[in-house]
Amino acid sequence: MKILVTGGAGFIGANFLNLLVPRHPEHTFVNADKLTYAANLGSLAEIATAPNYLFTRVDIADMAAVDAAFDEHAPDVVVHFAAESHVDRSISGPREFVRTNIEGTFNLLEAARRTWKDGQGLFHHVSTDEVYGSLGTEGLFTEDTRYDPSSPYSASKAASDHLVRAYHRTFKLPVKLTNCSNNYGPLQFPEKLIPLMIMNAQDGKPLPVYGQGTNVRDWLYVEDHCEAIWTVVQRGAVGETYNIGGNNEVKNIDVVHGLCNVLAQEMGRPPAELLGLITYVKDRPGHDLRYAIDATKIKEQLGWSPRETFETGLRKTVRWYLDHKVWVDQVRNGEYRNWIEQNYAGR
């Protein structure tokens, strides 16, 4: 089986490929990535020469490039990770989110519809719990929760979800969808909360927390998420949506406190020294209060549940960043971007 993975050099896509490529030599995995600022082929160094792994540089918003990738590789399955995903960036510049998340998904769906005959193929669309909007202090998002996106990012993902379902209903394209809670773990670009706090704490820089840090997120360790996606690809029902959550609801300020304590232990520094770096900053517009996933469906129907608690996953994450200084330094100083341009300019 040939599996086209879009956005495979990004955070979740790279973890997915690193996990699956060595485990499944019987499948060929094609990584199709534009190599934007948050993508890093260095994250895939361990599988770069694997015989069942290929890389192709593709901007999914370029219809001709998408068609060419489908013609060359003839995938049996598409696992669609590629997306602009940072909420703050969507507020300051929403156009790229519409282009990539909506138009890019449309291009992939069209290419799949053109390529696959009746009953062929599978299009697995990876989405977010942010499409559901904000919860109050109680309740959980289910697969039937009404969409109510708050940011340009979540609106663009909601639109792409609707497109995927429409292609299934109208054109009978075989699709599956997953909506996940906040991912964390190795290889995450440092604009996101947890790696940003780890790196700033190491350097003695302020740890910026929006508002009073009372916003609640359900945290999902990235390898648990990747295992869930593969479970849905293999055993999920066509046309169905599965919510994936970590069962780890934590306030943002408690995430930062936990990180400071783990970092202090791992680096041999006083916790108070790191906790003193916490700085409260003006809240961002449309900041949803609380997200929380009800993952009952995937647990009961497919037998998946997360392995990591927030405590174990957080320690693994901190340890990974401390142990991979070269990767971190290349991301922070932009050296990996220079390498990409030297090797992939014009491709």
C-alpha positions in Angstrom: 0.0 0.0 0.0 1.2 3.5 -0.8 0.4 6.2 1.7 0.7 9.9 0.8 1.3 11.9 4.0 0.8 15.7 3.5 2.7 17.9 5.9 5.0 15.1 6.9 7.8 17.4 7.8 5.7 19.2 10.4 5.3 18.4 14.1 2.5 15.7 14.0 3.3 14.5 10.5 7.0 13.9 11.3 6.1 12.0 14.5 3.6 9.9 12.5 6.2 9.0 9.9 8.9 8.3 12.4 6.6 5.9 14.2 5.1 4.1 11.2 7.9 3.9 8.6 10.1 1.5 10.6 7.1 -0.5 11.8 5.5 -1.1 8.4 8.1 -1.9 5.8 5.3 -3.5 3.7 3.9 0.0 3.0 5.5 2.9 1.2 5.1 6.3 2.8 5.4 9.4 0.6 5.9 12.7 2.5 4.5 15.6 0.5 5.4 18.9 2.2 5.8 22.5 1.1 8.5 23.0 3.8 7.1 26.2 5.4 8.7 27.8 8.4 7.4 25.1 10.8 8.5 22.1 8.6 11.9 20.5 9.2 13.3 17.6 7.3 15.9 17.3 10.1 13.0 15.9 12.2 13.0 12.9 9.8 16.7 12.2 9.8 16.3 8.7 11.2 14.0 7.5 8.4 15.4 9.6 5.5 17.2 6.7 3.9 14.5 4.0 4.6 13.6 2.1 1.5 9.9 2.6 2.1 10.1 6.4 2.6 10.1 9.1 -0.1 10.0 12.9 0.1 8.5 15.2 -2.5 8.2 19.0 -2.1 4.5 20.0 -2.8 2.5 23.0 -2.0 -1.0 21.6 -1.6 -2.5 25.0 -2.6 -0.9 24.5 -6.1 -3.4 22.3 -8.0 -0.9 21.4 -10.7 1.7 20.2 -8.1 -0.9 18.1 -6.3 -2.0 16.5 -9.6 1.6 15.8 -10.5 2.2 14.1 -7.1 -0.9 11.9 -7.5 0.1 11.0 -11.0 3.7 10.1 -10.0 2.9 8.2 -6.8 -0.6 6.9 -7.3 -1.4 6.7 -3.5 -3.9 4.3 -2.1 -4.3 6.3 1.1 -4.0 10.0 1.9 -3.3 11.1 5.5 -3.8 14.8 5.4 -1.9 16.7 8.1 -0.8 19.7 6.1 -2.2 22.9 7.6 -1.4 26.3 8.9 -2.1 25.8 12.5 -1.0 28.6 14.8 -3.9 30.7 16.0 -1.9 33.9 16.6 -0.6 33.8 13.1 -4.1 33.4 11.7 -5.2 36.5 13.6 -2.3 38.6 12.2 -2.5 37.1 8.7 -5.5 34.9 7.8 -5.1 34.7 4.1 -2.5 31.9 4.1 -4.8 29.9 6.4 -7.6 30.1 3.8 -5.2 29.3 1.0 -3.6 26.2 2.6 -6.4 24.8 4.8 -9.3 25.3 2.5 -8.0 25.5 -1.0 -5.3 23.0 -0.3 -7.8 20.5 1.0 -10.0 21.1 -2.0 -7.1 20.4 -4.3 -6.3 17.1 -2.6 -9.9 16.0 -2.7 -10.2 16.8 -6.4 -7.0 14.9 -7.1 -8.2 11.9 -5.1 -11.6 12.0 -6.9 -9.9 12.1 -10.3 -7.5 9.3 -9.4 -9.6 6.7 -7.5 -12.3 4.7 -9.1 -15.5 3.7 -7.3 -14.6 2.1 -4.0 -10.9 2.8 -4.2 -8.7 4.8 -1.9 -9.0 6.4 1.5 -8.8 10.1 2.4 -8.1 10.6 6.1 -8.5 14.2 7.2 -6.8 15.3 10.4 -8.5 18.2 12.2 -8.8 19.9 15.5 -11.2 20.3 18.4 -11.1 24.1 17.9 -13.8 23.8 15.2 -16.3 23.3 18.0 -15.6 26.7 19.6 -15.5 27.2 23.4 -16.9 25.2 26.3 -18.0 26.5 29.6 -16.8 25.0 32.9 -18.6 21.8 32.2 -19.3 19.4 29.2 -17.2 17.8 26.5 -17.0 17.9 22.8 -18.5 14.9 21.0 -18.5 14.0 17.4 -22.0 15.6 17.2 -21.1 18.9 18.8 -22.2 21.9 16.6 -19.4 23.7 14.9 -18.7 27.2 16.3 -15.1 28.3 15.4 -13.7 31.4 17.0 -10.5 32.2 15.0 -9.6 32.4 11.4 -7.5 29.2 12.0 -10.4 27.2 13.4 -12.8 28.6 10.8 -10.5 27.4 8.0 -10.3 24.0 9.6 -14.0 23.8 10.0 -14.5 24.7 6.3 -12.0 21.9 5.3 -13.9 19.4 7.5 -17.2 20.3 5.7 -15.5 19.9 2.3 -14.3 16.4 3.2 -17.7 15.3 4.3 -19.3 16.9 1.3 -17.0 15.0 -1.1 -18.0 11.8 0.7 -21.8 12.5 0.5 -21.8 13.9 -3.0 -19.1 12.0 -4.8 -18.9 8.9 -2.5 -15.2 9.5 -1.9 -14.0 7.2 1.0 -13.1 9.5 3.8 -12.5 9.4 7.6 -12.0 12.4 9.9 -10.4 12.8 13.3 -10.6 15.9 15.5 -7.9 16.0 18.2 -7.1 18.0 21.3 -3.9 20.0 21.9 -0.8 18.0 20.9 2.5 18.3 22.6 5.8 16.3 22.5 9.0 16.0 20.5 9.7 18.0 17.3 7.1 20.8 18.0 8.0 24.2 16.5 8.8 26.7 19.4 5.9 29.1 18.7 3.6 26.7 20.6 3.1 26.9 24.3 5.1 24.0 25.7 8.3 24.2 23.6 8.3 28.0 23.9 8.2 27.7 27.7 10.9 25.1 27.7 13.3 27.1 25.6 12.6 30.5 27.3 13.1 28.9 30.7 16.4 27.4 29.7 17.6 30.9 28.6 16.2 32.8 31.6 13.7 34.6 29.4 10.2 35.6 30.4 7.5 32.9 30.2 4.5 34.8 28.6 1.1 33.6 29.7 -2.1 35.0 28.1 -4.5 36.8 30.5 -4.4 35.0 33.9 -3.7 31.6 32.4 -7.1 30.3 33.2 -7.9 28.9 29.7 -8.2 25.1 29.8 -6.9 22.6 27.2 -7.1 18.9 26.9 -3.5 17.8 26.3 -2.6 14.8 24.0 0.8 13.4 23.7 1.7 13.4 20.0 2.6 9.7 19.8 -0.7 8.8 21.3 -2.3 10.9 18.6 -0.4 9.2 15.8 -1.4 5.7 17.2 -5.0 6.9 17.2 -4.8 8.1 13.6 -3.3 4.8 12.4 -6.0 2.9 14.3 -8.7 4.9 12.5 -7.0 4.4 9.1 -6.9 0.7 9.7 -10.2 0.0 11.5 -12.4 3.1 11.4 -15.6 3.2 9.5 -15.7 5.1 6.2 -17.6 8.4 6.5 -17.2 8.5 10.3 -15.6 11.1 12.5 -13.6 10.2 15.6 -12.6 12.6 18.4 -9.2 12.0 19.9 -8.4 13.4 23.3 -5.8 12.8 26.0 -8.0 12.9 29.1 -5.7 15.7 30.4 -7.6 18.9 31.1 -5.1 21.5 32.4 -5.2 25.2 32.8 -2.5 27.0 30.9 -1.0 28.5 34.0 -0.8 25.0 35.6 0.9 23.7 32.4 3.6 26.4 32.9 3.9 25.6 36.6 4.3 21.9 35.8 6.9 22.6 33.2 8.9 24.8 35.6 9.0 22.1 38.2 10.0 19.4 35.7 12.7 21.6 34.2 14.0 22.5 37.6 14.4 18.8 38.5 16.0 17.9 35.1 18.4 20.9 35.1 19.2 21.0 38.8 17.9 24.5 39.3 15.6 25.9 42.0 11.9 25.8 40.9 11.4 29.4 42.3 14.0 30.7 39.8 12.0 29.4 36.8 8.6 30.2 38.3 9.8 33.8 38.8 10.0 34.1 35.0 6.2 33.8 34.5 4.9 37.0 32.9 1.2 37.7 32.3 0.5 39.4 28.9 -2.6 40.8 27.2 -5.0 38.1 26.1 -5.4 37.4 22.4 -8.7 38.2 20.6 -11.3 35.4 20.6 -9.4 33.2 23.1 -11.6 30.2 23.8 -12.0 29.4 27.5 -12.0 25.7 27.5 -11.6 22.7 25.2 -12.3 19.1 26.3 -12.7 16.0 24.2 -15.0 13.1 24.8 -13.1 10.2 23.2 -15.6 7.5 24.1 -16.4 6.6 20.5 -12.8 5.7 19.4 -12.2 3.9 22.7 -15.4 1.8 22.6 -15.5 1.1 18.8 -11.8 0.9 17.9 -10.1 0.1 21.3 -7.8 3.1 21.4 -7.0 5.1 24.5 -4.0 7.3 25.3 -1.0 5.7 27.1 0.5 8.8 28.5 -0.7 10.9 31.4 0.1 14.6 31.2 2.8 14.1 33.9 4.6 11.3 32.0 4.2 12.9 28.6 5.4 16.3 29.9 8.6 14.7 31.4 9.3 12.9 28.2 8.8 16.1 26.2 11.2 18.1 28.5 13.8 15.4 28.3 13.6 15.3 24.5 14.2 19.0 24.2 17.1 18.9 26.7 18.7 16.0 24.9 18.3 17.4 21.3 20.1 20.7 21.5 21.3 20.5 17.9 17.8 20.3 16.6 16.6 23.0 18.9 19.5 25.4 18.0 18.9 24.8 14.2 15.3 25.7 14.6 15.9 28.8 16.6 18.7 30.2 14.6 17.1 29.4 11.2 20.0 27.2 10.0 17.6 24.5 8.9 15.7 27.0 6.7 19.0 27.8 4.9 19.6 24.1 4.3 16.1 23.7 2.9 16.5 26.6 0.5 19.9 25.4 -0.6 18.6 21.9 -1.3 15.1 22.6 -2.4 15.1 26.0 -4.0 12.7 26.1 -6.9 11.3 22.6 -6.2 
